[in-house]
Amino acid sequence: MIQRLLFFFLFLVFSTKTSAQFSENEVFGKITFPTSPKVLKRGTAYNRDGTKVMHSNDPMAKINRNIIVSLHPLSFKAKTQPLNNASITQKEQTFIPSVLPVTKGTTVYFLNEDEFFHNIYSLTPGSRFNIGRRPPGDPYPVKIKKNGVIKLSCDIHPHMYGIILSLDTPYFCRVDKAGNYRLKNLPDGTYKLSIFHPQEKETTRTIKISGREKKEVNFDLKRP
């Protein structure tokens, strides 16, 4: 009986240590992006009192804040679950954020923060929807049922353009204003590292990490 308890205790200690070792890797780096417009294209609209809509400097409307870095395991299957509190707002005729990364099954809430009607629809195969014309302050939920790029438009303001990036991995992040990214608590394995830029082709690289490794991987998207 004592031997069995001792074996069980050693098993717990070893498995806990091994589990921690296999989930403490880190990938980080800096992305140098090409010169892009400061904000995604906007139009002109007027508030209810006749005043012109002013275009703000919301960072989530800037191209360089809508670059998403994701790690897709190649040597094991990643487990994903729907995200909580995922939302996109329509403000000053702009989708904010312009790119929203989520996992499949996430419910995204759309909110109109302008003083006029908006609509959101997608013609993306496998994820077609149309929420109709929505007044200000009326959130509307849509469940994301596929992986990949889901393009968003507004039938009232055709210049508006947004993206839901539905990922098959829980390992992703948005770059900061300087282009830096950091992904922590990664299991040992081989991954496809992907850079999603709303105005550029997807950039990928295969990497391998293990043993509590801290790996720096930089990208220069300015290069042809």
Backbone as CSV, one residue per row, in Angstrom:
resi,resn,N_x,N_y,N_z,CA_x,CA_y,CA_z,C_x,C_y,C_z
1,MET,0.833,-1.204,0.000,0.000,0.000,0.000,0.871,1.261,0.000
2,ILE,1.932,1.250,0.827,2.842,2.402,0.899,3.546,2.609,-0.435
3,GLN,3.940,1.476,-1.081,4.625,1.580,-2.367,3.707,2.190,-3.426
4,ARG,2.434,1.789,-3.369,1.480,2.334,-4.338,1.292,3.835,-4.142
5,LEU,1.180,4.274,-2.880,1.028,5.700,-2.600,2.258,6.484,-3.042
6,LEU,3.449,5.906,-2.790,4.679,6.567,-3.193,4.747,6.692,-4.712
7,PHE,4.369,5.608,-5.406,4.375,5.636,-6.873,3.415,6.695,-7.389
8,PHE,2.211,6.767,-6.779,1.213,7.734,-7.206,1.701,9.168,-6.987
9,PHE,2.382,9.401,-5.836,2.909,10.727,-5.530,3.984,11.125,-6.535
10,LEU,4.894,10.197,-6.844,5.950,10.491,-7.811,5.373,10.746,-9.197
11,PHE,4.308,9.998,-9.531,3.652,10.190,-10.822,3.067,11.592,-10.930
12,LEU,2.418,12.057,-9.853,1.837,13.389,-9.862,2.902,14.467,-10.006
13,VAL,3.998,14.311,-9.263,5.081,15.286,-9.315,5.684,15.340,-10.706
14,PHE,5.963,14.158,-11.269,6.599,14.102,-12.589,5.682,14.647,-13.670
15,SER,4.391,14.246,-13.629,3.462,14.682,-14.670,3.239,16.185,-14.606
16,THR,3.182,16.747,-13.386,3.004,18.192,-13.247,4.197,18.939,-13.802
17,LYS,5.397,18.457,-13.482,6.618,19.096,-13.974,6.711,19.000,-15.484
18,THR,6.375,17.796,-16.013,6.444,17.596,-17.456,5.456,18.482,-18.176
19,SER,4.228,18.579,-17.610,3.198,19.411,-18.223,3.625,20.866,-18.283
20,ALA,4.240,21.351,-17.174,4.695,22.740,-17.145,5.798,22.964,-18.166
21,GLN,6.699,21.955,-18.286,7.805,22.090,-19.223,7.295,22.191,-20.652
22,PHE,6.235,21.466,-20.950,5.712,21.434,-22.300,4.761,22.581,-22.606
23,SER,4.599,23.531,-21.690,3.661,24.616,-21.968,4.216,25.986,-21.574
24,GLU,5.534,26.092,-21.459,6.122,27.356,-21.052,7.006,27.959,-22.131
25,ASN,6.802,27.541,-23.368,7.545,28.146,-24.477,6.944,29.505,-24.824
26,GLU,7.751,30.296,-25.513,7.316,31.651,-25.857,7.892,32.038,-27.219
27,VAL,7.051,32.663,-28.051,7.493,33.174,-29.344,7.179,34.666,-29.375
28,PHE,8.151,35.460,-29.773,7.954,36.911,-29.790,8.748,37.496,-30.947
29,GLY,8.486,38.748,-31.247,9.239,39.388,-32.314,8.641,40.722,-32.707
30,LYS,9.140,41.247,-33.808,8.700,42.540,-34.322,8.393,42.404,-35.803
31,ILE,7.314,43.040,-36.221,6.908,43.022,-37.617,7.070,44.422,-38.187
32,THR,7.873,44.531,-39.217,8.028,45.795,-39.926,7.081,45.765,-41.109
33,PHE,6.116,46.671,-41.129,5.099,46.615,-42.164,5.318,47.702,-43.204
34,PRO,4.773,47.486,-44.408,4.923,48.489,-45.475,4.136,49.744,-45.169
35,THR,4.482,50.818,-45.843,3.763,52.072,-45.662,2.330,51.899,-46.137
36,SER,1.360,52.178,-45.242,-0.054,51.989,-45.558,-0.815,53.234,-45.155
37,PRO,-2.048,53.401,-45.675,-2.876,54.509,-45.202,-3.040,54.439,-43.689
38,LYS,-3.155,55.606,-43.057,-3.267,55.628,-41.602,-4.538,54.957,-41.104
39,VAL,-5.610,55.069,-41.879,-6.865,54.424,-41.497,-7.452,53.757,-42.724
40,LEU,-8.331,52.789,-42.495,-9.029,52.191,-43.608,-9.987,53.219,-44.204
41,LYS,-10.336,53.032,-45.444,-11.136,54.010,-46.173,-12.442,54.331,-45.454
42,ARG,-12.773,55.608,-45.372,-14.025,56.060,-44.775,-14.752,56.971,-45.750
43,GLY,-16.025,57.171,-45.487,-16.812,58.057,-46.329,-17.201,59.306,-45.568
44,THR,-18.253,59.967,-46.057,-18.748,61.167,-45.405,-20.195,60.944,-45.000
45,ALA,-20.530,61.334,-43.785,-21.908,61.194,-43.311,-22.213,62.343,-42.365
46,TYR,-23.486,62.466,-42.019,-23.923,63.562,-41.172,-24.759,63.049,-40.015
47,ASN,-24.561,63.664,-38.839,-25.348,63.312,-37.664,-26.778,63.839,-37.812
48,ARG,-27.608,63.494,-36.856,-29.012,63.891,-36.913,-29.188,65.407,-36.899
49,ASP,-28.254,66.099,-36.245,-28.387,67.556,-36.176,-27.760,68.261,-37.382
50,GLY,-27.323,67.484,-38.363,-26.772,68.071,-39.577,-25.277,68.299,-39.549
51,THR,-24.634,68.039,-38.410,-23.187,68.222,-38.340,-22.471,67.063,-39.012
52,LYS,-21.335,67.353,-39.593,-20.569,66.353,-40.315,-19.868,65.400,-39.344
53,VAL,-19.849,64.132,-39.695,-19.150,63.144,-38.871,-17.653,63.413,-38.947
54,MET,-17.038,63.553,-37.789,-15.595,63.767,-37.742,-14.884,62.419,-37.625
55,HIS,-13.804,62.266,-38.357,-13.067,61.016,-38.363,-12.012,61.035,-37.248
56,SER,-12.169,60.121,-36.315,-11.270,60.100,-35.162,-9.981,59.356,-35.494
57,ASN,-9.079,59.349,-34.546,-7.824,58.629,-34.681,-7.861,57.332,-33.893
58,ASP,-8.982,56.660,-33.876,-9.102,55.410,-33.137,-8.025,54.427,-33.615
59,PRO,-7.162,53.939,-32.725,-6.067,53.056,-33.152,-6.552,51.773,-33.801
60,MET,-7.759,51.318,-33.441,-8.246,50.080,-34.016,-8.743,50.243,-35.442
61,ALA,-8.690,51.471,-35.968,-9.004,51.709,-37.375,-7.744,51.794,-38.215
62,LYS,-6.588,51.778,-37.569,-5.331,51.893,-38.300,-4.871,50.524,-38.787
63,ILE,-4.302,50.526,-39.988,-3.857,49.269,-40.588,-2.884,48.534,-39.683
64,ASN,-1.904,49.269,-39.115,-0.861,48.590,-38.349,-1.317,48.075,-36.989
65,ARG,-2.573,48.331,-36.607,-3.109,47.719,-35.392,-4.047,46.565,-35.725
66,ASN,-4.168,46.246,-36.993,-5.032,45.158,-37.421,-4.251,44.029,-38.078
67,ILE,-3.005,43.881,-37.649,-2.162,42.765,-38.057,-2.232,41.699,-36.965
68,ILE,-2.557,40.478,-37.373,-2.765,39.386,-36.421,-1.695,38.319,-36.620
69,VAL,-1.079,37.895,-35.520,-0.080,36.829,-35.539,-0.710,35.583,-34.922
70,SER,-0.588,34.453,-35.600,-1.163,33.212,-35.073,-0.196,32.055,-35.259
71,LEU,-0.244,31.114,-34.332,0.562,29.903,-34.389,-0.370,28.707,-34.552
72,HIS,-0.149,27.929,-35.618,-1.002,26.787,-35.939,-0.192,25.503,-35.756
73,PRO,-0.509,24.695,-34.736,0.270,23.483,-34.479,0.234,22.517,-35.659
74,LEU,1.403,21.987,-36.022,1.523,20.988,-37.079,1.804,19.604,-36.522
75,SER,2.333,19.540,-35.294,2.720,18.254,-34.711,1.714,17.746,-33.684
76,PHE,0.670,18.516,-33.420,-0.410,18.075,-32.538,-1.659,18.872,-32.877
77,LYS,-2.803,18.426,-32.393,-4.071,19.100,-32.680,-4.397,20.071,-31.549
78,ALA,-4.613,21.306,-31.910,-4.924,22.333,-30.909,-6.392,22.256,-30.511
79,LYS,-6.646,22.492,-29.242,-8.018,22.556,-28.756,-8.443,24.017,-28.682
80,THR,-9.585,24.317,-29.268,-10.091,25.683,-29.235,-11.455,25.725,-28.586
81,GLN,-11.831,26.872,-28.103,-13.161,27.085,-27.561,-13.613,28.500,-27.910
82,PRO,-14.924,28.725,-27.971,-15.422,30.059,-28.326,-14.928,31.122,-27.352
83,LEU,-14.708,32.319,-27.875,-14.287,33.442,-27.050,-15.497,34.133,-26.428
84,ASN,-15.250,34.824,-25.347,-16.291,35.627,-24.706,-16.078,37.102,-25.038
85,ASN,-17.163,37.847,-25.062,-17.118,39.311,-25.215,-16.448,39.767,-26.514
86,ALA,-16.690,39.034,-27.597,-16.163,39.445,-28.900,-17.134,40.431,-29.541
87,SER,-16.628,41.567,-29.994,-17.535,42.571,-30.549,-16.844,43.428,-31.602
88,ILE,-17.655,43.956,-32.511,-17.225,44.930,-33.509,-18.224,46.076,-33.471
89,THR,-17.718,47.292,-33.429,-18.596,48.456,-33.447,-18.475,49.175,-34.784
90,GLN,-19.538,49.858,-35.163,-19.528,50.714,-36.350,-19.523,52.153,-35.860
91,LYS,-18.405,52.814,-36.108,-18.216,54.153,-35.572,-17.573,55.030,-36.631
92,GLU,-18.218,56.174,-36.929,-17.716,57.082,-37.957,-17.503,56.343,-39.272
93,GLN,-18.496,55.519,-39.603,-18.496,54.729,-40.842,-17.257,53.849,-40.965
94,THR,-16.862,53.255,-39.870,-15.691,52.385,-39.853,-15.966,51.194,-38.937
95,PHE,-15.557,50.013,-39.362,-15.605,48.845,-38.483,-14.423,48.920,-37.522
96,ILE,-14.703,48.874,-36.232,-13.654,48.943,-35.216,-13.824,47.798,-34.233
97,PRO,-12.812,46.888,-34.126,-11.590,46.881,-34.936,-11.893,46.495,-36.373
98,SER,-11.010,46.862,-37.259,-11.202,46.540,-38.672,-10.976,45.060,-38.940
99,VAL,-10.164,44.413,-38.115,-9.964,42.961,-38.172,-10.161,42.411,-36.760
100,LEU,-11.075,41.480,-36.610,-11.344,40.866,-35.307,-10.974,39.384,-35.363
101,PRO,-9.933,38.944,-34.617,-9.592,37.523,-34.579,-10.448,36.800,-33.542
102,VAL,-11.003,35.652,-33.925,-11.825,34.840,-33.035,-11.550,33.371,-33.333
103,THR,-12.181,32.490,-32.566,-12.174,31.074,-32.872,-13.567,30.662,-33.329
104,LYS,-13.630,29.573,-34.073,-14.902,29.071,-34.575,-15.863,28.804,-33.415
105,GLY,-17.110,29.197,-33.586,-18.110,29.020,-32.539,-18.319,30.246,-31.676
106,THR,-17.457,31.259,-31.845,-17.586,32.499,-31.078,-18.798,33.299,-31.559
107,THR,-19.524,33.886,-30.618,-20.599,34.804,-30.960,-20.048,36.227,-30.953
108,VAL,-20.150,36.888,-32.105,-19.678,38.261,-32.235,-20.873,39.205,-32.142
109,TYR,-20.759,40.223,-31.301,-21.825,41.213,-31.142,-21.468,42.460,-31.954
110,PHE,-22.392,42.858,-32.820,-22.220,44.049,-33.644,-23.006,45.202,-33.028
111,LEU,-22.356,46.356,-32.936,-22.986,47.517,-32.318,-22.820,48.745,-33.205
112,ASN,-23.895,49.497,-33.377,-23.872,50.747,-34.131,-23.716,51.907,-33.151
113,GLU,-22.587,52.625,-33.241,-22.337,53.767,-32.368,-22.423,55.099,-33.103
114,ASP,-22.884,55.073,-34.348,-23.123,56.326,-35.063,-24.540,56.814,-34.788
115,GLU,-24.879,57.977,-35.328,-26.205,58.539,-35.101,-27.142,58.298,-36.284
116,PHE,-26.798,57.300,-37.099,-27.627,56.961,-38.248,-27.621,55.438,-38.403
117,PHE,-28.483,54.931,-39.242,-28.593,53.493,-39.420,-27.357,52.914,-40.095
118,HIS,-27.036,51.677,-39.707,-26.010,50.880,-40.364,-26.581,49.498,-40.637
119,ASN,-25.884,48.776,-41.485,-26.197,47.377,-41.761,-24.876,46.617,-41.779
120,ILE,-24.915,45.334,-41.479,-23.740,44.487,-41.652,-24.171,43.216,-42.358
121,TYR,-23.427,42.858,-43.397,-23.702,41.592,-44.064,-22.385,40.980,-44.532
122,SER,-22.437,39.683,-44.779,-21.288,38.968,-45.318,-21.763,38.045,-46.423
123,LEU,-21.044,38.041,-47.522,-21.312,37.131,-48.629,-20.278,36.014,-48.699
124,THR,-19.486,35.874,-47.639,-18.453,34.842,-47.591,-19.087,33.458,-47.605
125,PRO,-18.723,32.590,-48.555,-19.301,31.240,-48.592,-19.101,30.507,-47.264
126,GLY,-20.185,29.905,-46.768,-20.125,29.198,-45.494,-20.398,30.078,-44.301
127,SER,-20.457,31.389,-44.525,-20.728,32.319,-43.430,-21.522,33.523,-43.936
128,ARG,-22.558,33.254,-44.704,-23.405,34.331,-45.216,-24.402,34.759,-44.140
129,PHE,-24.515,36.053,-43.943,-25.530,36.570,-43.026,-25.807,38.026,-43.362
130,ASN,-26.937,38.497,-42.887,-27.327,39.894,-43.071,-28.167,40.278,-41.865
131,ILE,-27.677,41.202,-41.048,-28.387,41.550,-39.810,-29.440,42.627,-40.028
132,GLY,-29.563,43.099,-41.267,-30.549,44.136,-41.544,-30.064,45.512,-41.106
133,ARG,-30.888,46.494,-41.323,-30.522,47.868,-40.955,-30.798,48.076,-39.473
134,ARG,-29.743,48.429,-38.736,-29.827,48.510,-37.292,-29.668,49.951,-36.820
135,PRO,-30.530,50.378,-35.886,-30.414,51.735,-35.344,-29.254,51.829,-34.353
136,PRO,-28.869,53.034,-33.956,-27.787,53.193,-32.955,-28.136,52.495,-31.643
137,GLY,-27.097,51.943,-31.011,-27.258,51.351,-29.691,-27.985,50.034,-29.653
138,ASP,-28.057,49.339,-30.777,-28.796,48.078,-30.832,-27.846,46.933,-31.155
139,PRO,-27.237,46.260,-30.141,-26.287,45.182,-30.418,-26.982,43.965,-31.024
140,TYR,-26.277,43.300,-31.934,-26.857,42.152,-32.629,-25.834,41.023,-32.659
141,PRO,-26.195,39.802,-32.178,-25.231,38.703,-32.131,-25.248,37.849,-33.397
142,VAL,-24.069,37.410,-33.810,-23.922,36.468,-34.919,-22.896,35.421,-34.510
143,LYS,-23.257,34.147,-34.619,-22.339,33.065,-34.277,-21.487,32.720,-35.487
144,ILE,-20.179,32.639,-35.292,-19.244,32.348,-36.374,-19.117,30.833,-36.516
145,LYS,-19.453,30.320,-37.690,-19.573,28.877,-37.881,-18.497,28.270,-38.771
146,LYS,-17.528,29.072,-39.211,-16.478,28.517,-40.065,-15.146,29.165,-39.742
147,ASN,-14.072,28.526,-40.171,-12.737,29.099,-40.053,-12.383,29.853,-41.335
148,GLY,-11.519,30.829,-41.197,-11.057,31.569,-42.357,-11.415,33.041,-42.298
149,VAL,-11.248,33.718,-43.415,-11.521,35.148,-43.521,-12.990,35.363,-43.861
150,ILE,-13.690,36.126,-43.019,-15.097,36.451,-43.238,-15.166,37.955,-43.477
151,LYS,-15.556,38.338,-44.678,-15.557,39.753,-45.080,-16.882,40.409,-44.706
152,LEU,-16.787,41.624,-44.163,-17.950,42.374,-43.713,-18.155,43.623,-44.554
153,SER,-19.414,43.942,-44.822,-19.758,45.160,-45.556,-21.023,45.761,-44.968
154,CYS,-21.331,46.988,-45.396,-22.559,47.680,-44.991,-23.280,48.104,-46.263
155,ASP,-24.559,47.702,-46.418,-25.249,48.022,-47.674,-25.649,49.492,-47.760
156,ILE,-25.582,50.223,-46.638,-25.889,51.649,-46.652,-24.649,52.456,-47.031
157,HIS,-23.483,52.002,-46.543,-22.213,52.690,-46.793,-21.258,51.688,-47.453
158,PRO,-21.279,51.566,-48.771,-20.520,50.523,-49.466,-19.003,50.636,-49.333
159,HIS,-18.495,51.794,-48.898,-17.051,51.917,-48.708,-16.582,51.219,-47.441
160,MET,-17.506,50.883,-46.533,-17.116,50.250,-45.271,-16.683,48.806,-45.510
161,TYR,-15.597,48.418,-44.836,-15.039,47.082,-45.041,-14.391,46.606,-43.754
162,GLY,-14.736,45.391,-43.339,-14.145,44.813,-42.136,-13.934,43.323,-42.323
163,ILE,-13.230,42.716,-41.387,-12.905,41.297,-41.484,-13.040,40.640,-40.110
164,ILE,-13.664,39.476,-40.092,-13.560,38.571,-38.943,-12.597,37.466,-39.361
165,LEU,-11.525,37.294,-38.605,-10.534,36.263,-38.890,-10.787,35.100,-37.934
166,SER,-11.452,34.065,-38.433,-11.819,32.914,-37.605,-10.689,31.881,-37.678
167,LEU,-10.083,31.587,-36.534,-8.866,30.775,-36.478,-9.112,29.394,-35.882
168,ASP,-8.306,28.423,-36.314,-8.400,27.055,-35.806,-7.379,26.793,-34.703
169,THR,-6.942,27.848,-34.049,-5.925,27.747,-33.010,-6.209,28.751,-31.899
170,PRO,-5.867,28.418,-30.647,-6.027,29.384,-29.562,-4.824,30.307,-29.397
171,TYR,-3.783,30.084,-30.203,-2.540,30.828,-30.039,-2.470,31.963,-31.063
172,PHE,-2.946,33.130,-30.693,-2.905,34.275,-31.595,-2.938,35.562,-30.784
173,CYS,-2.517,36.658,-31.427,-2.536,37.968,-30.772,-2.512,39.064,-31.828
174,ARG,-2.820,40.261,-31.391,-2.758,41.457,-32.230,-1.434,42.162,-31.949
175,VAL,-0.772,42.691,-32.978,0.476,43.411,-32.740,0.178,44.729,-32.027
176,ASP,1.161,45.253,-31.305,0.984,46.551,-30.670,1.312,47.651,-31.676
177,LYS,1.251,48.902,-31.244,1.420,50.017,-32.178,2.817,50.087,-32.785
178,ALA,3.789,49.430,-32.145,5.153,49.417,-32.683,5.418,48.180,-33.542
179,GLY,4.423,47.306,-33.670,4.597,46.102,-34.470,5.115,44.905,-33.698
180,ASN,5.153,45.000,-32.375,5.641,43.891,-31.558,4.525,42.898,-31.255
181,TYR,4.898,41.641,-31.098,3.941,40.610,-30.691,4.615,39.648,-29.717
182,ARG,3.809,38.934,-28.945,4.341,37.961,-28.003,3.263,36.916,-27.718
183,LEU,3.615,35.638,-27.876,2.716,34.521,-27.586,3.366,33.630,-26.545
184,LYS,2.662,33.415,-25.434,3.225,32.683,-24.301,2.487,31.360,-24.075
185,ASN,3.047,30.568,-23.142,2.422,29.314,-22.697,2.131,28.375,-23.864
186,LEU,3.141,28.176,-24.695,2.989,27.349,-25.891,3.530,25.944,-25.638
187,PRO,2.784,24.909,-25.975,3.295,23.539,-25.858,4.456,23.280,-26.822
188,ASP,5.307,22.317,-26.470,6.362,21.891,-27.385,5.742,21.443,-28.700
189,GLY,6.421,21.717,-29.795,5.917,21.228,-31.068,6.383,22.043,-32.245
190,THR,5.891,21.651,-33.407,6.154,22.354,-34.659,4.906,23.146,-35.042
191,TYR,5.124,24.393,-35.471,4.007,25.287,-35.759,4.198,25.977,-37.107
192,LYS,3.068,26.353,-37.688,3.091,27.316,-38.791,2.786,28.676,-38.175
193,LEU,3.737,29.597,-38.276,3.550,30.948,-37.773,2.996,31.779,-38.932
194,SER,1.843,32.396,-38.720,1.169,33.125,-39.789,1.001,34.596,-39.419
195,ILE,1.256,35.476,-40.385,1.036,36.908,-40.222,-0.112,37.315,-41.144
196,PHE,-1.213,37.810,-40.557,-2.333,38.281,-41.359,-2.321,39.798,-41.377
197,HIS,-2.224,40.360,-42.581,-2.244,41.805,-42.802,-3.414,42.077,-43.733
198,PRO,-4.330,42.997,-43.391,-5.541,43.185,-44.205,-5.295,43.674,-45.620
199,GLN,-4.085,44.162,-45.915,-3.799,44.650,-47.263,-2.641,43.917,-47.937
200,GLU,-2.170,42.825,-47.327,-1.047,42.083,-47.890,-1.379,40.591,-47.929
201,LYS,-0.596,39.833,-48.693,-0.764,38.390,-48.711,-0.299,37.797,-47.380
202,GLU,-0.885,36.665,-47.018,-0.490,35.997,-45.776,0.987,35.622,-45.839
203,THR,1.700,35.878,-44.761,3.099,35.504,-44.635,3.222,34.397,-43.600
204,THR,3.933,33.318,-43.924,4.040,32.187,-43.002,5.493,31.731,-42.858
205,ARG,5.731,31.035,-41.763,7.039,30.429,-41.515,6.836,29.235,-40.587
206,THR,7.562,28.172,-40.809,7.484,26.995,-39.940,8.554,27.096,-38.861
207,ILE,8.146,26.917,-37.605,9.094,26.984,-36.490,8.883,25.778,-35.573
208,LYS,9.900,25.494,-34.790,9.833,24.413,-33.805,10.305,24.950,-32.464
209,ILE,9.575,24.662,-31.403,9.935,25.135,-30.066,9.812,23.992,-29.070
210,SER,10.666,24.016,-28.046,10.627,22.976,-27.010,11.469,23.401,-25.820
211,GLY,11.216,22.751,-24.684,12.053,22.931,-23.500,12.059,24.329,-22.928
212,ARG,10.871,24.937,-22.790,10.765,26.288,-22.226,11.561,27.309,-23.043
213,GLU,11.531,27.148,-24.320,12.299,28.000,-25.225,11.630,29.361,-25.400
214,LYS,12.450,30.379,-25.546,11.982,31.721,-25.893,12.584,32.062,-27.248
215,LYS,11.741,31.995,-28.273,12.230,32.140,-29.645,11.796,33.478,-30.221
216,GLU,12.768,34.206,-30.779,12.465,35.474,-31.430,12.342,35.256,-32.934
217,VAL,11.217,35.674,-33.497,10.982,35.549,-34.933,10.479,36.891,-35.450
218,ASN,11.293,37.562,-36.240,10.949,38.874,-36.784,10.539,38.758,-38.249
219,PHE,9.713,39.690,-38.694,9.275,39.715,-40.082,9.428,41.123,-40.647
220,ASP,9.895,41.202,-41.882,9.967,42.470,-42.583,9.039,42.383,-43.785
221,LEU,7.824,42.913,-43.643,6.853,42.842,-44.727,7.129,43.856,-45.816
222,LYS,8.134,44.705,-45.642,8.498,45.687,-46.671,9.222,45.017,-47.827
223,ARG,9.858,43.877,-47.545,10.614,43.206,-48.595,9.674,42.575,-49.617
224,PRO,10.063,42.598,-50.908,9.206,42.018,-51.951,9.141,40.503,-51.830
